[in-house]
Amino acid sequence: MNKSLSVIVPCFNEEEVINETYKRLKSVLSNLELSTEIIFINDGSTDQTEQILTELAKKDKSIKIISFSRNFGHQKAVTAGLNNCKSDMAVIIDADLQDPPEVIPEMITTMVDSNAQVVYCVRKSRKGEGFFKKFSAKMFYRLLNFFSEVRLPVDTGDFRLVDRSIIREFNQMHEKGKYIRGLVSWIGFKQVPFYYEREARFAGETKYPFSKMLKLATTSLLYFSTKPLKLASALGFFSVAFSLILGVWSILGKLLGYTHANSGWTSLFVLIIFFGGVQLLTIGIVGSYIGNLFDEIKNRPEYIIDNKVNFESKEDDKPE
């Protein structure tokens, strides 16, 4: 098979695992009949990650390093990897070894046999994760599919194999708030699942605490659906309709004598809180969309590169 493969590995403070990640990736790639490279994206690490990668790159020229000027986030790191990838295919995989590199050959076989452009990995199990993490992830994917206009595979992450046609289309998308697994689904072409067992983290701590998970969930909802705006409109319509009905009921009650003017303060108090909450929720949803528009209008770069290692020429600095 006369093709090339890049493995894109975003890294943030992974000094405890990065040597093992390289070792296992290299073991897998050395057995492939492909031209291979590993692109590590150092996402503003503050530990020894960059130094370790630099030493590895001195010994192995198939290792390429992109170092950011600061921490820009996981999705930006993956974006930089795809922007700078020149191979026919690319695997996106995290450095923590929860997604085992050993399944990469099977993913390639699945792509070839299926004549597909994307092989997305579906987790059959999630070892080393608590009940809340598993439950929240499960509910998130279902909720996102409910709101999204594009059907997204459930129980998947960014771990996937994509071919050149997907990389080419992805690199034409310049929106700032990327949700990569959603964008890959939006691009289309033939996409097939690959089922695997997700391992526990090899070492270190998760770089995706609840706050970052919530931010990613919010980004995915706002960038892939206008249904929250429609929901806000529906709540507003319901509020108006309910208030009109309540108003008519109150007036008729006063005229017909089945209500008393001095009673009902508890229900009035509850209604004020309810409708106030509806208004604040609606304003919040609209404000989130406006905030995203504000970020896009500023047109700042998605990331800033501080240094690149083992890239051959200035042309490698230019995404497609």
C-alpha positions in Angstrom: 0.0 0.0 0.0 1.8 3.1 -1.3 0.2 5.6 1.1 1.2 7.8 4.0 -0.2 8.1 7.5 0.1 10.8 10.1 -0.8 10.2 13.8 -2.0 13.5 15.4 -1.4 13.6 19.2 -2.5 16.6 21.2 -0.6 16.9 24.5 -1.0 19.1 27.6 1.1 18.3 30.6 1.7 14.6 29.7 5.2 14.2 31.0 4.2 11.0 32.9 2.9 9.2 29.8 4.5 10.7 26.7 7.5 8.3 26.5 5.1 5.3 26.7 2.8 6.9 24.1 5.7 7.3 21.7 7.0 3.7 22.4 3.6 2.1 21.7 2.8 4.3 18.7 6.2 3.6 17.2 5.8 -0.2 17.8 2.5 -0.1 15.9 3.6 2.1 13.0 6.9 0.2 12.4 4.8 -2.8 11.3 2.7 -0.9 8.8 3.6 -0.9 5.1 3.1 2.9 5.0 5.1 6.0 5.2 4.3 7.2 8.7 4.9 10.2 11.0 3.7 11.3 14.4 2.7 14.9 14.9 2.7 15.9 18.6 1.0 19.2 19.4 2.3 20.6 22.6 -0.7 22.7 23.8 1.2 25.1 26.1 2.4 22.4 28.6 4.0 23.8 31.8 5.7 20.5 32.8 8.5 18.6 30.9 6.3 17.5 28.0 8.0 19.8 25.4 11.5 18.9 26.6 10.8 15.2 26.4 9.3 15.5 22.9 12.3 17.6 21.7 14.7 14.8 22.8 12.6 12.2 21.1 12.5 14.3 17.9 16.3 14.6 17.9 16.5 10.8 17.7 13.6 10.1 15.4 13.0 12.5 12.5 9.5 11.0 11.9 8.4 12.9 15.0 7.1 16.4 14.3 6.3 18.9 17.0 4.1 21.9 17.0 4.3 24.0 20.2 1.7 26.6 21.0 2.5 29.9 22.6 0.1 29.0 25.4 -2.7 26.6 26.2 -5.4 27.0 23.5 -7.3 23.8 24.2 -7.7 20.3 22.9 -9.8 21.1 19.8 -7.4 23.8 18.7 -4.5 21.3 19.1 -6.2 18.7 16.9 -7.0 21.5 14.4 -3.4 22.5 14.2 -2.4 18.8 13.6 -4.9 18.5 10.7 -3.9 21.9 9.3 -0.2 20.8 9.1 -0.8 17.2 8.0 0.3 16.3 4.5 -0.4 12.6 4.6 -3.0 10.6 2.7 -4.6 9.5 6.1 -4.5 10.7 9.7 -5.4 9.2 13.0 -6.4 11.5 15.8 -5.5 10.0 19.2 -5.0 11.4 22.7 -1.7 11.0 24.5 -3.1 9.4 27.6 -3.4 5.9 26.0 -7.0 5.4 26.9 -7.5 4.9 23.2 -5.1 2.0 22.4 -2.7 2.6 19.5 -2.7 -1.1 18.8 -6.0 -0.9 17.0 -4.8 1.5 14.4 -4.0 -1.4 11.9 -7.5 -2.7 12.2 -8.9 0.8 11.7 -6.9 1.1 8.4 -8.1 -2.4 7.3 -11.7 -1.3 8.1 -11.3 1.8 6.0 -9.9 -0.1 3.0 -12.4 -2.9 3.2 -15.3 -0.5 3.5 -14.0 2.0 1.0 -14.8 4.7 3.6 -13.4 8.1 4.2 -13.9 8.0 8.0 -13.5 5.3 10.6 -14.9 6.6 13.9 -14.2 4.6 17.0 -17.1 3.7 19.3 -16.4 2.8 22.9 -17.9 -0.6 24.0 -16.7 0.1 27.5 -15.0 2.9 29.4 -12.6 1.6 32.0 -11.3 3.7 34.8 -14.2 6.2 34.7 -16.8 6.7 37.4 -20.6 6.4 37.1 -21.1 10.2 36.8 -18.6 10.5 33.9 -20.2 7.6 32.0 -23.7 8.7 32.6 -23.1 12.3 31.7 -21.3 11.3 28.5 -24.1 9.0 27.5 -26.8 11.6 28.1 -24.7 14.3 26.3 -24.5 12.4 23.0 -28.3 11.7 23.1 -29.1 15.3 23.9 -26.8 16.6 21.2 -28.4 14.4 18.6 -31.8 15.6 19.8 -30.8 19.2 19.2 -28.5 18.8 16.2 -29.6 19.0 12.6 -26.8 16.5 11.7 -26.9 13.0 13.1 -23.8 12.4 15.2 -22.5 9.0 16.3 -23.0 8.3 20.0 -20.4 7.1 22.4 -17.5 8.4 20.3 -14.6 10.8 20.9 -12.1 12.4 18.6 -10.3 9.0 18.2 -10.8 8.3 14.5 -9.1 7.7 11.1 -9.8 10.2 8.3 -8.6 10.2 4.7 -7.3 13.1 2.6 -10.7 14.2 1.4 -11.9 14.8 4.9 -8.7 16.6 5.9 -9.0 18.8 2.8 -12.6 19.8 3.6 -11.9 20.3 7.3 -9.0 22.7 6.5 -11.4 24.9 4.6 -13.5 25.5 7.8 -12.3 28.6 9.6 -14.8 28.9 12.5 -13.2 29.4 15.9 -15.4 27.2 18.1 -14.7 23.9 16.5 -16.4 20.7 17.7 -14.2 18.4 15.6 -16.1 15.1 15.8 -19.3 17.0 14.9 -17.6 18.7 11.9 -16.3 15.5 10.6 -19.8 14.0 10.7 -21.2 17.2 9.0 -18.7 16.9 6.1 -20.3 13.6 5.2 -18.9 11.0 2.8 -18.9 7.4 3.9 -18.2 6.9 7.6 -18.1 3.6 9.4 -17.8 2.6 13.0 -15.1 0.7 14.7 -15.8 -0.8 18.1 -13.1 -1.1 20.8 -12.5 -1.3 24.5 -11.4 2.0 26.0 -8.7 1.6 28.6 -8.1 3.4 31.8 -5.7 6.3 31.7 -2.0 5.1 31.7 -0.7 7.8 34.1 -1.4 11.3 35.2 -4.7 13.1 35.6 -7.5 13.8 33.2 -7.2 17.1 31.3 -10.9 17.2 30.8 -12.6 18.1 34.2 -16.3 18.8 34.4 -15.9 22.5 33.6 -14.1 21.7 30.3 -16.7 19.0 29.4 -19.5 21.5 30.0 -17.8 24.1 27.8 -17.3 21.5 25.0 -21.0 20.5 25.4 -22.1 24.1 25.1 -19.9 24.7 22.1 -21.2 21.6 20.3 -24.9 22.6 21.0 -24.5 26.2 19.9 -22.4 25.5 16.8 -24.5 22.6 15.5 -28.1 23.7 16.2 -30.5 26.6 16.3 -33.0 24.5 18.2 -32.1 26.2 21.5 -33.2 29.5 20.0 -36.4 27.8 18.8 -36.9 26.4 22.3 -36.4 29.9 23.8 -39.1 31.2 21.4 -41.4 28.4 22.3 -41.0 29.2 26.0 -41.7 32.8 25.3 -44.9 31.9 23.4 -46.0 29.6 26.2 -45.4 32.3 28.8 -47.5 34.8 26.8 -50.3 32.3 26.2 -50.3 31.2 29.8 -50.4 34.7 31.1 -53.3 35.6 28.8 -55.3 32.6 29.9 -54.5 33.4 33.6 -55.6 37.0 33.0 -58.9 36.0 31.5 -59.5 33.5 34.3 -58.8 36.2 36.9 -61.1 38.8 35.3 -63.9 36.3 34.9 -63.4 35.1 38.5 -63.6 38.6 39.8 -66.8 39.3 37.8 -68.4 35.9 38.6 -67.3 35.8 42.1 -65.3 32.5 42.2 -62.0 34.3 43.1 -61.1 36.7 45.8 -59.0 39.9 45.2 -57.0 39.4 48.4 -56.2 35.7 47.8 -53.7 34.0 45.6 -50.5 35.8 46.6 -48.6 32.5 46.7 -49.5 31.6 43.2 -48.6 35.1 42.1 -45.2 34.9 43.7 -44.5 31.5 42.0 -45.7 32.9 38.6 -43.4 35.9 38.9 -40.4 33.7 39.6 -41.4 31.3 36.8 -41.8 33.9 34.1 -38.7 35.8 35.3 -36.8 32.5 34.9 -38.1 32.0 31.4 -37.0 35.5 30.4 -33.5 35.0 31.9 -33.2 31.6 30.2 -34.2 33.1 26.9 -31.8 36.0 27.2 -29.0 33.6 28.2 -29.5 31.4 25.2 -29.6 34.4 22.8 -26.6 35.9 24.6 -24.6 32.7 24.0 -25.2 32.8 20.3 -24.3 36.5 20.2 -21.1 35.7 22.2 -20.2 33.1 19.5 -20.8 35.7 16.8 -18.6 38.1 18.7 -15.7 35.6 18.8 -16.1 34.9 15.1 -16.2 38.6 14.1 -13.0 39.3 15.9 -11.3 36.9 13.4 -8.4 36.1 15.7 -6.3 33.0 14.8 -7.4 29.8 16.4 -4.0 29.2 17.8 -0.5 30.7 17.8 2.5 28.5 17.1 5.7 29.2 19.1 7.9 26.6 17.5 7.9 23.7 15.0 10.3 20.8 14.9 11.2 18.5 12.0 9.0 20.2 9.5 10.9 20.3 6.2 10.2 23.7 4.8 8.2 26.9 5.2 5.5 25.4 3.0 4.7 23.1 5.9 3.6 26.3 7.9 0.8 26.8 5.4 -2.5 24.8 5.8 -4.4 23.9 2.7 
